[in-house]
Amino acid sequence: MKLVTVLMLVALPLYCYAGSSGCSLLDNVIEKSVDPTVSKDEYRVYLKDFVQTDVEKKAADELKQCFLQQSNETLANFKQMLVISASSDVL
C-alpha cells in the first residue's frame, strides 16, 4: 500500500514536467490534500483521472486521512515547507 502511495506521488510531478500545464496540477493536488475542508470523497473525485483501481483509491483515501489527522498548525507548516522547497529549486 505504501508503494502505491509513493508511486502516485512520484507520477504527479512527472506528469507536470511532461505536460504543458506546468506544475499547477501538482499544486492543486497538494492544495486539495492539505485542505481540511476537502472530504475524502471530494478528494477522490478530484483525483479520478489518476486513481482507477481499488488499491489506488484506498491509497488516496489513506493519504488524505493522514492530512485530515493533522492540526491546522502542522498543515500550515507543511505548506510553508513546500513553498521553501519550490523556491530553492528555482534558485
MARTORMAR-149201 format. One record per atom (N, C-alpha, C, CB): atom name; x, y, z; residue number from 1; chain; residue in three letters. Coordinates in pm, whole numbers. Glycine has a CB too. Example, Ala and Ser with C-alpha at 12.3 -4.5 7.8 and 13.67 -1.06 7.14 Angstrom:
// MARTORMAR-149201
  at      c1      c2      c3    i  ch   aa
   N    1319    -569     780    1   A  ALA
  CA    1230    -450     780    1   A  ALA
   C    1320    -330     780    1   A  ALA
  CB    1131    -447     905    1   A  ALA
   N    1285    -225     708    2   A  SER
  CA    1367    -106     714    2   A  SER
   C    1290       3     787    2   A  SER
  CB    1408     -60     572    2   A  SER
***
This chain:
// MARTORMAR-149201
  at      c1      c2      c3    i  ch   aa
   N      83    -119       0    1   A  MET
  CA       0       0       0    1   A  MET
   C      88     126       0    1   A  MET
  CB     -94      -1     121    1   A  MET
   N     196     121      77    2   A  LYS
  CA     286     236      80    2   A  LYS
   C     351     257     -56    2   A  LYS
  CB     393     217     188    2   A  LYS
   N     380     147    -124    3   A  LEU
  CA     440     158    -256    3   A  LEU
   C     346     228    -353    3   A  LEU
  CB     477      19    -309    3   A  LEU
   N     217     195    -347    4   A  VAL
  CA     119     259    -436    4   A  VAL
   C     113     408    -407    4   A  VAL
  CB     -21     195    -419    4   A  VAL
   N     115     445    -279    5   A  THR
  CA     112     586    -242    5   A  THR
   C     235     658    -294    5   A  THR
  CB     103     601     -90    5   A  THR
   N     350     597    -278    6   A  VAL
  CA     475     658    -327    6   A  VAL
   C     471     672    -479    6   A  VAL
  CB     597     573    -284    6   A  VAL
   N     426     569    -547    7   A  LEU
  CA     419     575    -694    7   A  LEU
   C     322     684    -740    7   A  LEU
  CB     376     440    -751    7   A  LEU
   N     211     699    -667    8   A  MET
  CA     114     802    -703    8   A  MET
   C     177     941    -687    8   A  MET
  CB     -13     790    -616    8   A  MET
   N     250     962    -578    9   A  LEU
  CA     315    1091    -556    9   A  LEU
   C     428    1116    -656    9   A  LEU
  CB     368    1099    -414    9   A  LEU
   N     494    1011    -701   10   A  VAL
  CA     601    1025    -800   10   A  VAL
   C     543    1054    -938   10   A  VAL
  CB     688     898    -804   10   A  VAL
   N     429     996    -969   11   A  ALA
  CA     370    1012   -1102   11   A  ALA
   C     323    1155   -1128   11   A  ALA
  CB     253     916   -1118   11   A  ALA
   N     274    1224   -1026   12   A  LEU
  CA     222    1359   -1047   12   A  LEU
   C     329    1457   -1093   12   A  LEU
  CB     159    1409    -920   12   A  LEU
   N     447    1463   -1029   13   A  PRO
  CA     549    1556   -1081   13   A  PRO
   C     594    1522   -1222   13   A  PRO
  CB     669    1558    -989   13   A  PRO
   N     602    1394   -1253   14   A  LEU
  CA     641    1354   -1389   14   A  LEU
   C     536    1399   -1489   14   A  LEU
  CB     660    1202   -1398   14   A  LEU
   N     410    1387   -1453   15   A  TYR
  CA     301    1431   -1540   15   A  TYR
   C     312    1582   -1562   15   A  TYR
  CB     163    1395   -1479   15   A  TYR
   N     339    1656   -1456   16   A  CYS
  CA     352    1802   -1468   16   A  CYS
   C     471    1839   -1556   16   A  CYS
  CB     368    1866   -1329   16   A  CYS
   N     582    1771   -1536   17   A  TYR
  CA     702    1802   -1613   17   A  TYR
   C     680    1775   -1761   17   A  TYR
  CB     821    1720   -1561   17   A  TYR
   N     611    1667   -1793   18   A  ALA
  CA     590    1629   -1932   18   A  ALA
   C     481    1712   -1998   18   A  ALA
  CB     555    1482   -1942   18   A  ALA
   N     388    1762   -1921   19   A  GLY
  CA     274    1835   -1976   19   A  GLY
   C     307    1980   -2002   19   A  GLY
  CB     156    1825   -1884   19   A  GLY
   N     213    2046   -2068   20   A  SER
  CA     234    2187   -2098   20   A  SER
   C     171    2277   -1993   20   A  SER
  CB     177    2219   -2235   20   A  SER
   N     107    2218   -1892   21   A  SER
  CA      37    2298   -1792   21   A  SER
   C     128    2344   -1679   21   A  SER
  CB     -79    2221   -1735   21   A  SER
   N     256    2316   -1685   22   A  GLY
  CA     344    2349   -1574   22   A  GLY
   C     313    2258   -1457   22   A  GLY
  CB     329    2497   -1533   22   A  GLY
   N     330    2309   -1338   23   A  CYS
  CA     301    2227   -1221   23   A  CYS
   C     176    2272   -1148   23   A  CYS
  CB     418    2230   -1126   23   A  CYS
   N      88    2341   -1214   24   A  SER
  CA     -35    2383   -1149   24   A  SER
   C    -118    2263   -1107   24   A  SER
  CB    -117    2474   -1242   24   A  SER
   N    -113    2155   -1182   25   A  LEU
  CA    -186    2034   -1144   25   A  LEU
   C    -134    1980   -1012   25   A  LEU
  CB    -174    1926   -1254   25   A  LEU
   N      -3    1970    -999   26   A  LEU
  CA      56    1922    -874   26   A  LEU
   C      23    2016    -760   26   A  LEU
  CB     208    1908    -888   26   A  LEU
   N      30    2146    -784   27   A  ASP
  CA      -4    2244    -681   27   A  ASP
   C    -149    2227    -636   27   A  ASP
  CB      18    2386    -732   27   A  ASP
   N    -239    2205    -730   28   A  ASN
  CA    -380    2186    -696   28   A  ASN
   C    -402    2058    -617   28   A  ASN
  CB    -465    2184    -823   28   A  ASN
   N    -335    1951    -655   29   A  VAL
  CA    -349    1824    -582   29   A  VAL
   C    -297    1839    -440   29   A  VAL
  CB    -273    1710    -655   29   A  VAL
   N    -184    1905    -425   30   A  ILE
  CA    -129    1927    -291   30   A  ILE
   C    -223    2014    -209   30   A  ILE
  CB      11    1992    -299   30   A  ILE
   N    -277    2118    -271   31   A  GLU
  CA    -370    2206    -200   31   A  GLU
   C    -494    2129    -155   31   A  GLU
  CB    -412    2325    -291   31   A  GLU
   N    -546    2043    -241   32   A  LYS
  CA    -662    1961    -203   32   A  LYS
   C    -624    1861     -94   32   A  LYS
  CB    -719    1886    -325   32   A  LYS
   N    -502    1810     -99   33   A  SER
  CA    -457    1714       2   33   A  SER
   C    -448    1779     139   33   A  SER
  CB    -321    1656     -36   33   A  SER
   N    -398    1900     143   34   A  VAL
  CA    -372    1968     269   34   A  VAL
   C    -497    2037     324   34   A  VAL
  CB    -261    2070     251   34   A  VAL
   N    -590    2072     239   35   A  ASP
  CA    -710    2146     281   35   A  ASP
   C    -800    2058     368   35   A  ASP
  CB    -788    2197     158   35   A  ASP
   N    -818    2094     497   36   A  PRO
  CA    -901    2011     585   36   A  PRO
   C   -1050    2018     553   36   A  PRO
  CB    -879    2051     727   36   A  PRO
   N   -1092    2114     470   37   A  THR
  CA   -1235    2123     436   37   A  THR
   C   -1272    2031     321   37   A  THR
  CB   -1270    2267     401   37   A  THR
   N   -1173    1975     253   38   A  VAL
  CA   -1199    1882     142   38   A  VAL
   C   -1213    1741     199   38   A  VAL
  CB   -1084    1888      34   38   A  VAL
   N   -1327    1679     175   39   A  SER
  CA   -1351    1544     226   39   A  SER
   C   -1277    1441     141   39   A  SER
  CB   -1503    1513     228   39   A  SER
   N   -1272    1319     192   40   A  LYS
  CA   -1206    1212     115   40   A  LYS
   C   -1282    1185     -14   40   A  LYS
  CB   -1197    1082     199   40   A  LYS
   N   -1415    1196     -11   41   A  ASP
  CA   -1494    1174    -134   41   A  ASP
   C   -1464    1282    -238   41   A  ASP
  CB   -1644    1173    -101   41   A  ASP
   N   -1459    1408    -195   42   A  GLU
  CA   -1426    1517    -287   42   A  GLU
   C   -1285    1500    -343   42   A  GLU
  CB   -1439    1653    -216   42   A  GLU
   N   -1195    1458    -257   43   A  TYR
  CA   -1056    1437    -297   43   A  TYR
   C   -1046    1327    -402   43   A  TYR
  CB    -970    1401    -174   43   A  TYR
   N   -1120    1219    -380   44   A  ARG
  CA   -1119    1107    -475   44   A  ARG
   C   -1177    1150    -610   44   A  ARG
  CB   -1198     988    -419   44   A  ARG
   N   -1283    1232    -607   45   A  VAL
  CA   -1342    1282    -732   45   A  VAL
   C   -1240    1369    -805   45   A  VAL
  CB   -1471    1364    -703   45   A  VAL
   N   -1166    1451    -731   46   A  TYR
  CA   -1065    1537    -793   46   A  TYR
   C    -954    1455    -858   46   A  TYR
  CB   -1006    1632    -689   46   A  TYR
   N    -921    1341    -799   47   A  LEU
  CA    -812    1256    -849   47   A  LEU
   C    -860    1146    -944   47   A  LEU
  CB    -740    1193    -733   47   A  LEU
   N    -983    1153    -989   48   A  LYS
  CA   -1041    1042   -1067   48   A  LYS
   C    -960    1005   -1191   48   A  LYS
  CB   -1181    1078   -1109   48   A  LYS
   N    -889    1100   -1250   49   A  ASP
  CA    -808    1070   -1369   49   A  ASP
   C    -683     989   -1335   49   A  ASP
  CB    -768    1198   -1439   49   A  ASP
   N    -641     994   -1209   50   A  PHE
  CA    -518     927   -1168   50   A  PHE
   C    -544     801   -1087   50   A  PHE
  CB    -433    1021   -1087   50   A  PHE
   N    -663     788   -1033   51   A  VAL
  CA    -695     679    -940   51   A  VAL
   C    -807     596   -1001   51   A  VAL
  CB    -738     735    -798   51   A  VAL
   N    -771     476   -1051   52   A  GLN
  CA    -871     392   -1113   52   A  GLN
   C    -899     263   -1035   52   A  GLN
  CB    -829     357   -1252   52   A  GLN
   N    -798     200    -983   53   A  THR
  CA    -817      71    -917   53   A  THR
   C    -857      91    -771   53   A  THR
  CB    -689     -15    -926   53   A  THR
   N    -909     -15    -711   54   A  ASP
  CA    -948      -9    -570   54   A  ASP
   C    -827      16    -480   54   A  ASP
  CB   -1018    -138    -528   54   A  ASP
   N    -714     -41    -516   55   A  VAL
  CA    -592     -21    -438   55   A  VAL
   C    -550     126    -443   55   A  VAL
  CB    -476    -112    -490   55   A  VAL
   N    -557     187    -560   56   A  GLU
  CA    -522     328    -573   56   A  GLU
   C    -621     417    -498   56   A  GLU
  CB    -518     369    -721   56   A  GLU
   N    -749     382    -502   57   A  LYS
  CA    -850     458    -427   57   A  LYS
   C    -823     450    -278   57   A  LYS
  CB    -991     405    -458   57   A  LYS
   N    -787     331    -231   58   A  LYS
  CA    -756     315     -89   58   A  LYS
   C    -632     396     -51   58   A  LYS
  CB    -736     166     -55   58   A  LYS
   N    -532     396    -138   59   A  ALA
  CA    -410     473    -112   59   A  ALA
   C    -441     623    -107   59   A  ALA
  CB    -304     445    -221   59   A  ALA
   N    -526     670    -198   60   A  ALA
  CA    -564     812    -197   60   A  ALA
   C    -640     846     -70   60   A  ALA
  CB    -650     845    -321   60   A  ALA
   N    -730     757     -27   61   A  ASP
  CA    -804     778      98   61   A  ASP
   C    -709     785     217   61   A  ASP
  CB    -907     667     119   61   A  ASP
   N    -612     695     220   62   A  GLU
  CA    -517     694     332   62   A  GLU
   C    -428     818     332   62   A  GLU
  CB    -429     568     326   62   A  GLU
   N    -389     862     214   63   A  LEU
  CA    -309     984     204   63   A  LEU
   C    -388    1103     256   63   A  LEU
  CB    -264    1009      58   63   A  LEU
   N    -512    1115     212   64   A  LYS
  CA    -597    1226     257   64   A  LYS
   C    -621    1217     407   64   A  LYS
  CB    -731    1227     181   64   A  LYS
   N    -644    1096     457   65   A  GLN
  CA    -669    1078     600   65   A  GLN
   C    -548    1122     683   65   A  GLN
  CB    -702     930     631   65   A  GLN
   N    -429    1099     632   66   A  CYS
  CA    -308    1144     702   66   A  CYS
   C    -311    1296     721   66   A  CYS
  CB    -181    1104     623   66   A  CYS
   N    -352    1368     619   67   A  PHE
  CA    -359    1513     630   67   A  PHE
   C    -476    1557     717   67   A  PHE
  CB    -371    1576     491   67   A  PHE
   N    -588    1485     712   68   A  LEU
  CA    -703    1521     794   68   A  LEU
   C    -674    1507     943   68   A  LEU
  CB    -823    1434     757   68   A  LEU
   N    -582    1421     978   69   A  GLN
  CA    -549    1398    1119   69   A  GLN
   C    -453    1503    1175   69   A  GLN
  CB    -490    1261    1136   69   A  GLN
   N    -400    1588    1091   70   A  GLN
  CA    -301    1687    1135   70   A  GLN
   C    -370    1814    1186   70   A  GLN
  CB    -204    1721    1021   70   A  GLN
   N    -301    1884    1272   71   A  SER
  CA    -352    2012    1322   71   A  SER
   C    -338    2118    1213   71   A  SER
  CB    -278    2056    1452   71   A  SER
   N    -412    2227    1228   72   A  ASN
  CA    -401    2337    1132   72   A  ASN
   C    -260    2395    1130   72   A  ASN
  CB    -503    2447    1164   72   A  ASN
   N    -196    2397    1246   73   A  GLU
  CA     -58    2448    1254   73   A  GLU
   C      37    2360    1172   73   A  GLU
  CB     -12    2455    1401   73   A  GLU
   N      21    2229    1185   74   A  THR
  CA     105    2136    1109   74   A  THR
   C      81    2152     959   74   A  THR
  CB      78    1991    1152   74   A  THR
   N     -45    2167     920   75   A  LEU
  CA     -77    2185     778   75   A  LEU
   C     -16    2315     725   75   A  LEU
  CB    -230    2185     756   75   A  LEU
   N     -22    2421     804   76   A  ALA
  CA      37    2549     763   76   A  ALA
   C     189    2535     749   76   A  ALA
  CB       3    2660     865   76   A  ALA
   N     251    2464     841   77   A  ASN
  CA     396    2442     833   77   A  ASN
   C     432    2359     710   77   A  ASN
  CB     447    2372     960   77   A  ASN
   N     349    2261     678   78   A  PHE
  CA     372    2178     559   78   A  PHE
   C     366    2264     433   78   A  PHE
  CB     269    2063     552   78   A  PHE
   N     266    2350     424   79   A  LYS
  CA     254    2438     308   79   A  LYS
   C     376    2530     297   79   A  LYS
  CB     125    2523     317   79   A  LYS
   N     419    2583     411   80   A  GLN
  CA     536    2671     411   80   A  GLN
   C     660    2595     366   80   A  GLN
  CB     558    2731     551   80   A  GLN
   N     674    2471     411   81   A  MET
  CA     788    2389     371   81   A  MET
   C     787    2368     219   81   A  MET
  CB     786    2253     444   81   A  MET
   N     670    2346     162   82   A  LEU
  CA     660    2327      17   82   A  LEU
   C     701    2453     -58   82   A  LEU
  CB     519    2287     -23   82   A  LEU
   N     661    2568      -7   83   A  VAL
  CA     698    2695     -70   83   A  VAL
   C     850    2713     -66   83   A  VAL
  CB     628    2814      -1   83   A  VAL
   N     909    2685      49   84   A  ILE
  CA    1054    2698      63   84   A  ILE
   C    1125    2600     -30   84   A  ILE
  CB    1098    2672     209   84   A  ILE
   N    1074    2478     -36   85   A  SER
  CA    1134    2376    -122   85   A  SER
   C    1125    2415    -269   85   A  SER
  CB    1066    2241    -100   85   A  SER
   N    1009    2465    -311   86   A  ALA
  CA     990    2504    -450   86   A  ALA
   C    1076    2624    -486   86   A  ALA
  CB     842    2535    -478   86   A  ALA
   N    1086    2719    -394   87   A  SER
  CA    1166    2838    -425   87   A  SER
   C    1315    2806    -428   87   A  SER
  CB    1139    2948    -322   87   A  SER
   N    1359    2708    -352   88   A  SER
  CA    1501    2671    -356   88   A  SER
   C    1535    2599    -486   88   A  SER
  CB    1536    2582    -236   88   A  SER
   N    1436    2532    -547   89   A  ASP
  CA    1459    2467    -676   89   A  ASP
   C    1478    2570    -786   89   A  ASP
  CB    1342    2374    -711   89   A  ASP
   N    1411    2684    -773   90   A  VAL
  CA    1420    2789    -873   90   A  VAL
   C    1556    2857    -866   90   A  VAL
  CB    1309    2892    -854   90   A  VAL
   N    1608    2871    -745   91   A  LEU
  CA    1738    2937    -728   91   A  LEU
   C    1843    2846    -778   91   A  LEU
  CB    1765    2976    -582   91   A  LEU
***
